[in-house]
Amino acid sequence: MITGKTKLLGVIGHPVSHSLSPVMHNAAIAHLGVDFVYLPLPVQSKDLAKAIAGFTAIGLEGFNITIPHKQAIMPFLTEISPIAKAVGAVNTVWRTEQGWKGTNTDMIGFLAPLKQRDQPWTETDAVILGNGGAARAVVAGCAELGCRSIRVVGRDRAKLAAFQYWANSAVTTPLYTHEWSDLATLIPPAGLVVNTTPIGMHPHVNQSPVELSLLKTLQPGAIAYDLIYVPQPTLFLQQAVQCGAIAIDGLEMLVQQGAAALEIWLQQPAPVAIMRRSLQQHLNLA
């Protein structure tokens, strides 16, 4: 039951109506029996400053950040965690007496399913599709795994140059940036291919960031990882499996990054199994 004493959490972005975060967080909140509620909060880029001021005014306890605010939010924070500084993006914010504090739990979520695999990471070349805030968390994760090399693919030369500049000081793993036209030479040796772009996300379910002809050149047992979780699986993952790859979708990353955020807000362990099951049921996967 929501009352005048119920504490508010949420997720900001534009668009944000597709987010499944309210499903899993409210399931966890109900299971724990704490007096919180988690809301989707649509915020356009032009309104970000006004939204943050409003959150302070109404006493919002904390919030997640999704596209397009993960980097734009940073000037509004009084403190940023070392991992968020390294990644250069924030996805979780909470209120303190000194102001808003931010961190990034995306890397925790990204790594969770990969750390369960017995993979020779030091012999693995990673290809990252996209160069936004999510890609930075993925790159940091690949560096922590010890990948032999990381290759980031994008379409905008200026953004790729900025990404390379960030990576030069953020990670020690050899990192190279490439344009989309280089995929034909990047896919065959890759042991891990990660899609951080929105290509293939609902409602554009018939799109894939990598052509089928290129996926056919993947080495047997390569991992195809899509951060998208609706639809499940994406066309990219469907075709990658057909070509002999191991597929990982974005659902577990969503669960694990969400659990890490909830533990910050509530200062107690998150019910990860409850959060996972709520999403599976919501998506008719259970």
N, C-alpha and C positions, 0 to 999 in steps of 0.2 A: 504494500500500500504506500502510495506517494503522499506525503504530508508536507506541511510547512517547514519541517525539520530535515527533510530528505536532502542529502548532499548531491550536488550535480557534477557529473563527468560527461565527456562527449568526444566527438571526433569532428574536426573541421576540414573542409576541402571544397572543391567545386569542380565536378559534381561530387556529391556525397551520398546521394539517395541509394546508390548501389552497394554501399559499404555493409559488410556483414559484422563489423565490430559490435554494433548494438546487440546483435543476437547473442554472441558468445559472452559479452561482458555482463549483460543483464541476466543471463543464465547463471553465471558465476556468482553474481551479487545475490540472486535469489537463493542459491545453494548455501552461501555463507551466512545468509540472514542479516546482512548489514544494511543500513538505511542509506543507500545510494541508488541513483539511477543514471544510466548512460544514454546520451542522446546524440542523434546525428545533427550537426550544426552547419548548414550550408553557408559558406563565406566566400565571396568573390575576392579576387586579388585587390581590387580598388577599395574594398571595405575592411581589409585586414586590421589596420590600426584601430579603427572604430570598434571592431569586434573584440580585440584584446582589451581595450579600455572597458567595454561592456562586461567582459568576463570578470575583470577585477571588481567592477561595481557590484555585480550580483553574487560574488563569492564563489564562483566556479572552483572546484577543488583541483581539477586537472583535465587535460584533454590530449587526444592523439591528433596528429597532423598527417594529412595525405595530400595528394596532388592538388594544387600546385604550390603549396606553402612550406615545404620542408626546409627550404633554404631561406625563404623570405621571412620566416618567423624569427630568425636568430637575432636581429637587432632589437627585438622587443623583450629579450630575456636578460635577466640580471646575472645569471650564471649558466654556463654550458659545460657539460661533462667532457672529460678528455676524449672519450670515444666519439661523441658528437662533433667535437672539434676536428678530430682526425678524419671522420667521414665527411664533414662539411655539410651535414644535414641533421635536422632534429625531427623526431616523430612522436616524442612523448614529453609533455610539459606538466609540471605540478606547481601549486602555489606554496610559497614560503613567506615568512615574515619580511624577508628582504625583497620579495618580488617573485617573478616567474623563473623557474629553473627548468632546463631542458636536457634531454639525453636522446640517444638513438638505440632502440631495441631491435631494429631491423636486422642487424648483423647476428644477434643471438638467434632470432627466428630463422634466418637464412641457413645458419650453420647446423641447426638442430638435426635435420634429417641426413645431412651429409656426414656428420660425425658418427652416425650409426653404421656407416658403410666401411668395409675394409678395403680402402682404396689407396693405392700408392700415390699419394698426393704430390710427393716431390718429383714424380715422373709425369705429372698431369699438366697439360696445357689448357688453360681456361679461355673461352671466348665469351665475352659479355656483350649482349645486344642492347644498345642504348647507353646514354651517358648522362642521365639525370641523377637525382638524389638517391633513388633506390640503387642505381648502378654503383654509386660510391660505397654504399654499405656492402654490396656484393663483392666489390673489389677488396675492401678491407677484410672481408671474410675469407676470400680466396688466399689473400696474403697470410692470414692467420693459419689456414690449413697447410700452407707451405707449397702451394702450386708452383710449378717450375717457371711458368710464364703466364701473363694475363694480357689478353688482347681485347681492347674495347672498341666497339664498332658503332659509328654514328653517321648522320647525314650532313651535319653542319660543321664545317671546318673550324670555325671560330670556337664553337662549343667543345670540339674535340681538343683544340689547343688549350683551352682553359682546363679541361679535364686532365690533360697531360701535366700541366703546370701544378695542379693540385696533387696529383699522384706522385710527382717527383719528391715531394716532402712528406707525403702521408704513408707511403708503403716502400719497402725495400725490395720486394719482388719485382723482377723485370716487367715493366708494363709498356705496351705499345698501343697507339691509337690508329684506327683504320676507318676508311669510308666503306659504305655498304658494298661497293663494287669489289672489295677485296675478299668477300666471303668465300668465293670459290677456292681460294688458297688457304683460308683459315679453318674451314670446317673439317677437312680430312684428318689433320693431325690432332684435333681437339679431343680431350678426354672429358671435358665438361663444357656444355653450351648453356648459357643462362639468358633467358629472355626477360629483360627488365622494362620493355616497352609495353604500351597498351595494345599493340597489334594482336588481334585475336580475342580481345575482351568483348563480352556481351555489350551491344547486340551484333558486333561485327565478327560473328563466330566462324565465318568462312574465310577468314584471313589468317595468314601465318607469316612470321617475320623471316622465315627461311623457306625457300622453294624446295619442293619434294626432291627435285633432281639433285640438289645439294645435300639434303639429308641422307640420300642414298650413299653418299661418300663417307659418312661417319664410320669410324672404326667400331668393330663389335664391342659391346659393353660400355660404350661412351654414355655419359649421363646427360640427358636433356632435362633442364630445370626451367619451369615457367612460373614466374611470380604471380601470374594471373590465377585466380581461383574460381571464376565464373566465366565461361562454362568449364566443366570438369569432365573429361580432359579437354584442353584446347586442341585445335587442329594441329598446331605445332607438335604437341605431345603425341597425339594420335599417329601422325605420320612418322615421328621419330621412333616410336615403338615398332611400327611396321618395318622400319629400317634397321632394327636390331639394337636400338638404344634402350637404356633404363630411364624411365620417366619419373620425375618428381614434380608434383604440382604445388601451387602456392598455398594450399590450405594449411599445411603443417607450419609453414613460416608464419602465416597469419595467427595461428593459435599460439605459437611460442613467443612471438613478439608481443602479442596481446597479454599473455600471462605475465611476462616480465614487466609490462607497464602497470598491470593491475596490482602487482606486488609492491610497486613503488607507491601507488596511491593509497592502498589499504594497509600497507605495512604488515602483511601476513601472506603466507603461501597461497598461490592461486590454484584453484581446482582444474588443472589442465585437462583431465579426462572429461569433466563436465563441459568445458568450453569446446573441446573437439567434438563431443557427441552432439551438442546443440547445433553446430554448423553442419554436421553430417545429416542430421534430421531435417534441418532447414533446406538443405540441398537435395533431399530425398536420396541420400547415399547410405542411410542406415535403416 
